[in-house]
């Protein structure tokens, strides 16, 4: 499952933040890279949505769960076996929720960022930690990803950060980037 951050108060906090942003910025399309099992998505109000995930099981679960919803589509996708994704797939907003700190390998992490920022026409929202603290938890690697974005994607500017009020559930915060000229 998606874990504690995608249920209860923490999930509602994320949904409220994202739904308000989509509404206020008149976002018409959303791509989520790392959509997971759709638990968080069930709270979303997006006009058009494509979810991508490396887990075939997660994608199949989402397809079943949202088969009745014509505004949603899902793709099973191996990021390291995909090239030029941004040339073929793009949206007003791309999102990555609780993914970055689970990416252990540098090439997988760098590819994730590249896919997020090349598929975005206007905004990127990342919900992740932005530190390098050592955490004695398996499958967690914190990164100062905002610095990496600043270096690798200079056309995007961090315009907002929003602290998560549920630290007992997750150590992630929202980070919103805007493409220059939009």
N, C-alpha and C positions, 0 to 999 in steps of 0.2 A: 504494500500500500504506500501511499504518498507520505505517511508519517504524521506526527503530532502537529506540524506546522500547517497542515491542510485540512484541519478539522477544528470545530469549536470556535472560540473567540479569535484565535490567530488567523484562521481561514477567513472569518468575517472581516477582520481588519484588512487583510490583503484584498478581498473582494471589494470592500467599500472604497479603498484607495484607488484601485484600478478602474472600477466602474465610474467613479467621479472623474477621473482623469480622461477616460474615453469620452464621456459626456461633455466635459468642459472644452476639450481640444477638438471636438467633432471628428474623432477617429472613426473611420469607416471600415478599416480592415486591421486584423491582428494576426500575427504569426507568433506562436509560442514554441520555442526550441527547448524541448524537455517537458512535454506536456504531462507525462506521468499517467496516472490512472483516471484522470478527469474529476477527481474529488473536488479540487479547487475550482475547476472550470464550471462545475454545476452551479456556482454562485455568480458566475460572470454574466455580464450583459454587453455582449459585443455584437455589432451588426454583421460582421463576417469574420470567421476564425478558421485558421489552419493550425493544427497541432502536430508537431514532429517529435518523435522519440526514437531512441536506440533500442528500446524494449518492444519486441513484437507483441508480447503479452499485454503491455500497457496500451498499445495502439489498438489491438483487437478488443480490449475491454472498452475503450472509448468509442470505438465504432459501434459496438453493441449498445452501450449506454445512451449514445446520442443519435442513434439511427433515425429517429423521428424528427431531428432538427436539421433543416436544410441550410442553416447558416454555419454549420460546422463540418469540417473535413479533417481527416487524419492521415498522416504518412509515416510509415515505418522507414527509418532512415539511418544510415551509417555515415556519420559526418566525415570520417576519414576516407570513405569511398565515394565522396561526392565532391565535384569541382564546380566552381562558378555558380553556386546556388543563387546568389544575388542577381545574376543575369536572367534568371528564369522565374524567380519567386520573390515577391516583395509585398510589403504592406505599410500602412501608415505608421504602425507601431509594432515593434517586435519585443517580446518579453522572455525573460529567463527567471524562473522562480525556484529558489532553493536548489539550484543546479551547480553553480560554479564551485562551491566548496566541496562537492563530491567528485570533481575532476582531478584525479591524481596525477595523470601524465601531462607534461607540458604541451605536447603536440595536440592532445585532445582539448585542453584548455584554450590554446591559441586558436584552434579551429572553431571552437564554440563561439569565441568572441568574434571571429571573422564572419561566421554565419549570421550572428545577431546583427552586426553593424552593416553588413553588405545587403541584407534583405530589408532594411528599414528605409522608408522614404522620408520619415519625419522624426520619429522618436524611438528610443530604446529604453525600456525599464528593466532594471536588474534588481532582484531581491536576493541579496547575498551579504555575507560578511565582507568587510573591506579592511582586513588586517592581516598580519602574519603571525599571529599568536599560535603557539604550539598547543594543540588540543589532544589530550589522550583518548581520542575517540577514533575507532577504526573507520576508514573511508571518509575522513574529513581532512581537507587541506585548505587552510585559509590563505587568501592571496590579496594583495593590494591591487585589485583589478582596476580601480579608478585610475591609478597611475598608468597602468598598461593601456587602458583605453585612450588616455590623453596622448600617449606616445604613438600608438598604432593607428588611431582613428582621429586625427586632428580636426576633421570636419564636424565632429560631435563635441558638444560642450555639456558638462554636468550643470543642469539648471536647478536641480532640487534633490535633497535627500530627506527622507522621513524615517525617523527612528521607530522601530517596532516596540510597542508597549508590552509585549509578552515575552520577555527574556527567558522565562522559565520554559517556553516552548521552542524558541529558536533564537539564534544569535544574528539573524539576518536583518537588514534594513533595506528600504527602497532607495534606489539611485536612478534618477531620471536624466536622460541625455537627449539633447535636441540637435538635429543636423543643421548646420549653418545654412542660412537662406530660406528656412521654412518657418 
